[in-house]
Amino acid sequence: MVIGSTIIAVFMMIGAMVVRVRSSKKPATIKKIVLPPLFMSTGSLMYLSPIFRMSLLEMVEATLIGIIFGLILNKITRFEIRNGEIYLKRTKSFFLILVALIIVRLILKYFLGATIDYGQLSGMFFWLAFSMIVTWRVTMFIKFKKTFETL
């Protein structure tokens, strides 16, 4: 189970890198910023099953770590104006930070997996990821609006 989920996490990281490279070649839009968290929110249906539910403390912990990770991603997210349109600026540090976040996630999973039930841990990591992407996209939206005002 651990090996399979680790392999999936690595493929998701590679997918995120590919999406990031492709997205930097096309103009950014509000829709492209707002839709990913909305699509991801459907994963919250997993909490209908008691297996994935977590305590309030676990939810707060996952939320805080997600917000911290989202703010880290925000620090390296930049927009630039090219040909009268707004583009997401590619940075090498994005890939390094994404790899670092995956490594931190794997380390946390290894240590927490010994004390927290697998279902609860899955719920926590989903909530962490959701908190991270919401934080990142909200701050990205604010940066986009500020960049748009300079056009």
trRosetta pair geometry for C-beta under 8 A, 3 or more apart (Angstrom, degrees):
i j d omega theta_ij theta_ji phi_ij phi_ji
1 4 5.9 -57 -146 37 26 111
1 5 6.4 17 160 -12 63 109
1 118 6.7 -17 145 -139 151 145
2 5 6.1 -60 -146 41 27 104
2 6 6.2 30 154 -22 63 109
2 109 7.4 151 -141 139 95 117
2 110 7.7 76 -157 -99 134 69
2 113 6.7 55 -99 -159 118 169
3 6 5.7 -57 -148 35 29 114
3 7 6.5 31 154 -20 64 104
4 7 5.8 -54 -150 34 30 110
4 8 6.5 30 152 -17 64 105
5 8 5.4 -49 -147 37 36 115
5 9 6.3 42 151 -24 65 102
5 109 7.6 -153 109 -172 128 153
6 9 5.6 -50 -149 33 33 114
6 10 6.6 33 152 -19 64 102
6 106 6.1 62 -124 -120 102 113
6 109 7.8 -179 -82 88 88 151
7 10 5.8 -53 -151 34 33 111
7 11 6.5 30 152 -15 65 105
8 11 5.8 -57 -149 40 33 109
8 12 6.3 35 151 -22 66 105
9 12 5.6 -52 -148 35 31 113
9 13 6.5 36 151 -22 63 103
9 102 6.0 146 150 -148 110 102
9 105 6.6 -163 -161 105 145 134
9 106 6.9 170 95 -72 157 94
10 13 5.6 -51 -152 32 33 114
10 14 6.6 33 150 -17 64 103
10 102 6.9 95 -95 -175 56 146
11 14 5.6 -50 -147 37 36 112
11 15 6.2 41 151 -21 65 105
12 15 5.4 -52 -147 37 33 116
12 16 6.4 37 152 -23 65 102
13 16 5.6 -50 -149 32 32 112
13 17 6.6 32 151 -19 63 103
13 98 5.8 144 -154 153 97 108
13 99 6.9 93 -178 -92 141 54
13 102 4.9 -16 -80 -71 144 145
14 17 5.7 -53 -153 34 33 113
14 18 6.5 33 151 -19 66 104
15 18 5.7 -54 -148 36 33 110
15 19 6.3 32 155 -17 66 106
16 19 5.7 -54 -145 38 31 111
16 20 6.2 35 154 -23 64 107
16 98 6.2 -169 99 -150 130 142
17 20 5.6 -54 -147 34 30 114
17 21 6.5 30 155 -18 64 104
17 95 5.8 55 -121 -112 116 95
17 98 6.5 175 -71 90 92 161
18 21 5.9 -54 -150 35 31 109
18 22 6.4 25 155 -13 65 109
19 22 5.9 -60 -147 42 30 108
19 23 5.9 28 157 -21 67 111
20 23 5.8 -55 -140 37 26 109
20 24 6.6 29 159 -24 61 105
20 88 7.7 -110 -160 119 72 140
20 90 7.5 118 146 -118 95 83
20 94 6.2 -170 175 137 156 145
21 24 6.1 -58 -156 28 28 110
21 25 7.5 26 149 -20 59 104
21 90 6.9 46 -118 -114 59 127
22 25 5.9 -60 -164 27 39 112
22 26 7.3 8 152 2 69 106
23 26 6.2 -71 -152 47 41 95
23 28 7.4 56 167 -92 100 79
23 32 6.9 152 -144 176 118 137
23 88 5.7 15 123 39 101 139
24 87 6.3 72 -164 171 59 102
24 88 4.9 -98 -100 83 71 91
24 89 7.0 52 -138 -161 114 8
24 90 4.4 56 -158 -57 170 95
26 87 7.6 164 96 -122 25 90
27 85 4.0 -66 -109 163 130 130
27 86 6.1 85 -162 63 89 54
27 87 5.8 -82 -114 -80 49 71
28 32 5.9 -131 -155 70 61 131
28 33 6.8 51 -180 -50 104 103
28 79 6.4 -88 29 -122 151 112
28 86 5.0 -64 52 110 101 96
28 87 6.1 143 -11 -129 92 23
28 88 5.1 106 -66 -39 122 85
28 144 6.2 -126 124 -120 131 119
29 32 4.7 96 55 5 80 101
29 33 7.2 -149 95 -4 45 87
30 33 5.7 -62 -153 38 35 111
30 34 5.9 17 159 -10 73 115
30 141 7.0 60 -137 -132 80 94
30 144 6.8 159 -89 122 68 147
31 34 6.2 -63 -134 44 26 100
31 35 5.7 25 173 -27 66 116
32 35 6.6 -41 -121 28 20 110
32 36 7.9 28 175 -22 49 99
33 36 7.8 -71 180 19 22 102
33 137 5.6 148 173 -158 77 91
33 140 5.3 -160 -145 111 117 115
33 141 5.2 146 138 -81 140 79
33 144 6.0 -108 -53 -19 161 158
34 37 7.1 -71 -172 40 43 99
34 38 6.5 33 147 -16 76 118
34 137 6.8 131 -100 167 35 126
34 141 6.7 61 -70 -90 84 127
35 38 5.4 -67 -149 42 40 114
35 39 5.9 37 160 -21 77 106
36 39 5.8 -56 -143 37 30 108
36 40 6.2 27 159 -17 65 109
36 133 6.3 -113 123 179 112 130
36 137 6.5 -168 65 -84 106 144
37 40 5.5 -56 -142 41 34 112
37 41 6.3 50 154 -39 65 98
37 130 7.3 101 -145 -157 86 73
37 133 5.2 173 -89 122 88 106
37 134 4.9 101 -133 -89 143 69
37 137 5.2 -138 -25 38 123 155
38 41 5.6 -43 -153 14 31 119
39 42 6.5 -39 -178 6 42 109
40 43 5.7 -32 180 10 60 117
40 129 7.6 -128 -171 122 140 103
40 130 5.8 180 132 -110 122 85
40 133 6.0 65 33 75 165 155
41 44 5.6 -18 -178 -5 60 117
41 130 7.1 100 -93 -143 58 123
42 45 6.2 -12 173 -7 60 111
43 46 5.9 -7 171 -9 67 112
43 126 5.8 -144 138 -164 128 128
43 130 7.2 -154 70 -73 120 122
44 47 5.8 -27 180 11 66 113
44 126 7.9 167 -87 139 51 126
44 130 7.4 72 -68 -105 94 164
45 48 5.6 -17 -178 -4 62 116
46 49 6.3 -52 -179 32 54 105
46 52 4.7 -11 143 58 98 176
46 122 7.7 -106 162 124 148 110
46 123 6.6 -165 115 -102 119 83
46 126 6.5 79 51 42 147 175
47 52 5.5 -111 -96 97 48 113
47 53 5.8 90 -153 -87 81 72
47 123 6.5 95 -91 -136 83 119
49 52 5.4 70 78 11 94 101
49 53 7.7 -154 98 -25 51 86
49 119 7.7 -105 117 -165 112 130
50 53 5.5 -44 -151 9 46 121
51 117 7.9 -130 -166 134 68 128
51 119 3.5 -105 163 -155 86 156
51 120 7.7 -125 161 -46 51 58
52 119 5.1 -106 -75 172 49 91
52 120 6.9 151 -154 -92 30 34
52 122 6.0 -72 -121 86 93 101
52 123 3.7 136 179 -71 79 114
52 126 7.6 1 -168 26 125 138
53 120 7.1 -34 81 -106 41 81
53 123 6.3 -167 -66 -127 8 173
54 58 3.8 -109 171 91 119 132
54 59 5.4 150 93 -54 114 79
54 62 7.3 65 95 -6 167 138
54 120 5.1 115 -94 -157 82 90
54 123 5.0 -171 -32 104 106 126
54 124 5.5 105 -86 -69 155 84
54 127 7.2 -98 27 0 143 149
55 58 4.7 97 53 7 77 102
55 59 7.0 -139 96 -5 41 87
56 59 5.6 -55 -149 36 32 113
56 60 6.3 33 153 -19 66 104
57 60 5.7 -53 -147 35 31 110
57 61 6.3 33 153 -19 65 106
58 61 5.7 -53 -147 36 32 113
58 62 6.2 29 156 -16 65 108
58 116 7.5 124 -118 -131 134 138
58 120 6.8 -37 177 174 169 109
58 123 8.0 59 129 97 130 106
58 124 5.4 -85 170 -96 108 115
59 62 5.9 -55 -144 39 29 109
59 63 6.1 31 155 -21 64 109
59 124 7.8 -129 -86 -113 43 75
59 127 6.2 -88 -134 168 69 164
60 63 5.7 -56 -146 37 29 113
60 64 6.3 27 157 -18 65 107
61 64 6.0 -58 -148 36 27 107
61 65 6.4 20 158 -12 64 108
61 124 7.4 -9 85 -151 103 118
62 65 6.0 -57 -145 41 29 107
62 66 6.1 32 155 -21 64 111
62 124 4.5 -155 -78 -164 134 76
62 125 7.4 -122 -134 -69 121 22
62 127 4.3 65 126 94 142 111
62 128 4.3 -104 -165 -63 87 80
62 131 6.5 148 134 3 77 140
63 66 5.6 -58 -148 38 27 114
63 67 6.3 29 155 -21 64 105
63 127 6.6 -54 -64 151 68 108
63 128 7.6 -122 -63 -99 24 51
63 131 4.7 175 -135 -105 54 153
64 67 5.7 -51 -146 33 31 111
64 68 6.5 32 153 -19 63 104
64 131 8.0 -15 -1 151 16 157
65 68 5.6 -52 -150 35 34 113
65 69 6.4 32 152 -16 66 105
65 128 5.4 -22 87 -134 109 111
65 131 7.6 94 73 81 60 137
66 69 5.7 -55 -146 39 31 109
66 70 6.1 34 153 -21 65 108
66 127 6.9 -114 -37 131 147 63
66 128 4.3 -173 -66 -161 99 49
66 129 6.7 -98 -118 -23 114 10
66 130 6.8 -14 -150 68 156 51
66 131 2.6 96 101 83 147 110
66 132 4.1 -113 -162 -43 78 71
66 134 7.9 41 145 39 124 94
66 135 6.6 153 135 0 83 127
67 70 5.5 -54 -145 37 31 114
67 71 6.4 31 155 -19 64 105
67 131 5.7 -63 -46 158 66 111
67 132 7.3 -130 -57 -91 20 50
67 135 4.9 147 -128 -81 58 153
68 71 5.9 -55 -149 35 29 110
68 72 6.6 34 150 -22 62 102
69 72 5.5 -51 -152 31 35 115
69 73 6.6 33 151 -15 65 103
69 101 5.8 90 -145 -129 117 122
69 128 7.3 62 19 170 141 93
69 132 4.3 -29 88 -117 114 120
69 135 7.8 120 75 62 66 136
70 73 5.7 -53 -151 38 34 110
70 74 6.3 41 148 -26 65 105
70 131 6.8 -119 -25 131 130 66
70 132 4.3 -178 -58 -155 87 51
70 133 6.9 -126 -103 -35 110 12
70 134 7.1 -45 -108 68 156 54
70 135 2.8 103 112 82 159 118
70 136 4.1 -128 -151 -43 85 76
70 139 7.1 140 150 12 99 124
71 74 5.1 -47 -146 31 36 120
71 75 6.8 48 153 -30 63 95
71 135 6.3 -58 -45 152 66 131
71 136 7.9 -131 -50 -82 25 67
71 139 7.2 107 -109 -30 58 163
72 75 5.9 -46 -159 19 33 114
72 76 7.5 8 154 1 60 103
72 97 6.1 -176 145 -165 112 131
72 101 7.5 167 87 -75 140 114
73 76 6.5 -72 -159 45 36 96
73 77 6.2 39 149 -32 72 112
73 94 7.7 58 -142 -133 77 82
73 97 6.7 166 -92 124 63 138
73 132 7.1 86 5 177 135 98
73 136 4.5 -11 86 -114 129 125
74 77 5.5 -57 -141 28 34 114
74 135 7.2 -90 -39 137 124 88
74 136 5.6 -155 -59 -127 82 63
74 139 4.1 -5 -122 102 134 149
74 140 6.8 -132 -116 -54 82 71
74 143 7.8 167 -160 -27 90 134
76 91 5.3 -141 179 78 102 151
76 93 5.0 -138 -129 96 138 113
76 94 5.3 178 128 -76 134 72
76 97 6.1 -177 5 3 154 152
77 88 7.1 -47 -159 -149 85 100
77 94 7.8 81 -78 -97 63 114
77 136 7.1 120 -26 -168 150 93
77 139 7.5 121 59 106 134 103
77 140 5.5 -59 139 -101 155 96
77 143 6.7 154 111 48 104 162
78 88 7.6 117 79 -164 48 55
78 89 4.2 -28 88 44 97 129
78 91 6.8 89 23 -42 109 125
78 143 7.6 -116 -126 172 35 145
79 86 5.2 -2 -177 -172 124 103
79 87 6.8 148 -158 76 70 38
79 88 6.2 -49 -104 -102 67 43
79 89 6.3 180 -117 -13 12 94
79 143 5.9 156 -2 138 116 105
79 144 6.1 125 -58 -100 156 59
79 147 4.4 -62 91 -62 137 168
80 86 7.5 150 77 -152 31 57
80 87 5.5 -26 65 65 81 91
80 89 4.7 85 -13 -72 109 107
81 84 7.1 11 -180 -113 100 14
81 85 7.1 158 -152 77 64 27
81 86 5.9 -36 -97 -95 67 60
81 87 7.6 147 -107 17 18 80
81 147 6.8 -179 -56 180 95 103
81 150 7.1 -125 -40 97 144 109
81 151 6.5 171 -122 -95 137 80
82 85 6.3 -31 71 63 67 78
82 87 5.3 -2 21 2 114 129
84 151 6.9 80 -159 -153 64 109
86 144 6.5 110 142 -148 155 81
86 147 5.3 108 -125 121 128 127
86 148 6.3 -56 -43 -78 148 72
86 151 7.4 -84 -52 -66 99 121
90 94 7.4 -100 -162 19 56 136
91 94 4.9 112 74 -19 88 97
92 95 6.2 -52 -170 32 49 107
92 96 6.7 43 140 -14 73 108
93 96 5.3 -56 -148 42 45 113
93 97 5.8 43 155 -20 76 105
94 97 6.0 -59 -146 40 26 106
94 98 6.2 28 155 -21 63 109
95 98 5.6 -52 -143 36 30 113
95 99 6.4 31 156 -17 63 104
96 99 5.9 -55 -151 37 30 110
96 100 6.3 31 150 -19 64 107
97 100 5.4 -52 -145 38 34 114
97 101 6.2 38 153 -22 66 103
98 101 5.7 -50 -147 34 30 112
98 102 6.6 32 153 -18 62 103
99 102 5.7 -53 -151 35 33 111
99 103 6.4 33 151 -19 65 105
100 103 5.7 -54 -149 36 33 112
100 104 6.3 33 153 -18 66 104
101 104 5.7 -51 -145 37 32 111
101 105 6.2 37 152 -22 64 106
102 105 5.5 -53 -148 36 31 116
102 106 6.4 32 153 -19 65 104
103 106 5.8 -53 -148 36 31 110
103 107 6.4 31 153 -18 64 105
104 107 5.7 -55 -148 37 31 111
104 108 6.2 31 154 -18 66 107
105 108 5.8 -55 -147 38 29 110
105 109 6.1 31 153 -22 64 108
105 125 7.0 85 -158 -138 107 114
105 128 7.9 162 -116 108 101 144
106 109 5.5 -52 -144 36 31 114
106 110 6.4 35 154 -24 64 103
107 110 5.7 -52 -151 31 30 113
107 111 6.6 15 158 -6 64 108
108 111 6.2 -65 -148 45 29 100
108 112 5.6 11 165 -4 69 119
109 112 6.3 -61 -128 50 22 99
109 113 5.5 37 165 -39 61 113
109 121 6.8 104 -136 171 74 127
109 125 7.0 20 -88 -78 103 139
110 113 6.0 -51 -143 22 17 117
110 114 7.8 19 155 -22 50 98
111 114 6.5 -56 -171 19 34 109
111 115 7.9 -7 150 11 62 106
112 115 6.2 -79 -158 51 45 92
112 116 5.0 -10 167 20 89 120
112 121 5.8 148 120 -120 112 116
112 124 7.7 -98 149 80 153 152
113 116 6.8 -65 -105 56 23 81
113 118 7.0 33 -143 -95 88 71
113 121 5.9 45 -96 -115 65 171
116 120 5.2 -115 172 90 100 116
116 121 4.7 126 105 -66 114 95
116 124 7.2 -2 149 -1 156 146
117 120 4.4 81 65 13 93 108
117 121 6.6 -163 89 -10 44 88
118 121 5.6 -57 -145 38 28 113
118 122 6.4 33 154 -22 64 103
119 122 5.6 -51 -150 32 31 113
119 123 6.5 31 151 -17 63 104
120 123 5.5 -54 -152 37 34 114
120 124 6.3 36 150 -22 66 104
121 124 5.5 -49 -147 34 34 114
121 125 6.4 29 156 -15 65 105
122 125 6.0 -57 -147 39 29 106
122 126 6.4 31 154 -19 64 105
123 126 5.8 -53 -147 35 30 110
123 127 6.3 27 155 -16 64 108
124 127 5.7 -58 -149 39 30 109
124 128 6.2 35 151 -23 66 105
125 128 5.3 -45 -141 34 35 116
125 129 6.3 36 156 -18 64 103
126 129 5.8 -57 -150 38 30 109
126 130 6.1 29 153 -18 66 109
127 130 5.6 -53 -142 39 32 112
127 131 6.1 34 156 -20 65 106
128 131 5.9 -56 -148 37 26 110
128 132 6.3 28 152 -21 62 108
129 132 5.5 -54 -148 35 31 114
129 133 6.3 23 158 -14 67 106
130 133 6.1 -55 -142 39 30 103
130 134 6.2 28 158 -17 65 108
131 134 6.0 -56 -143 39 27 109
131 135 6.2 28 158 -18 63 110
132 135 6.0 -60 -150 38 26 109
132 136 6.1 22 157 -16 64 113
133 136 5.6 -55 -140 41 31 112
133 137 5.9 24 162 -15 67 111
134 137 6.1 -59 -139 42 25 104
134 138 6.1 27 160 -21 63 108
135 138 6.1 -57 -146 34 24 108
135 139 6.4 14 160 -8 62 110
136 139 6.2 -65 -151 43 26 104
136 140 6.0 29 151 -23 65 112
137 140 5.1 -50 -138 38 34 117
137 141 6.2 44 156 -26 65 100
138 141 5.7 -49 -151 30 30 114
138 142 6.8 31 149 -18 61 102
139 142 5.6 -48 -151 33 37 114
139 143 6.5 37 150 -17 66 104
140 143 5.7 -54 -149 39 33 111
140 144 6.2 38 150 -24 66 106
141 144 5.5 -52 -146 34 30 115
141 145 6.4 31 154 -20 64 103
142 145 5.9 -52 -149 34 30 110
142 146 6.5 29 152 -16 63 106
143 146 5.7 -56 -149 38 32 111
143 147 6.3 31 153 -17 66 107
144 147 5.7 -57 -149 39 30 110
144 148 6.1 35 151 -24 65 107
145 148 5.5 -51 -145 34 30 116
145 149 6.6 37 153 -25 62 102
146 149 5.8 -49 -153 28 32 114
146 150 7.2 29 150 -18 60 102
147 150 5.9 -58 -160 30 38 111
147 151 7.6 56 144 -39 63 89
148 151 5.8 -31 -165 -2 43 117
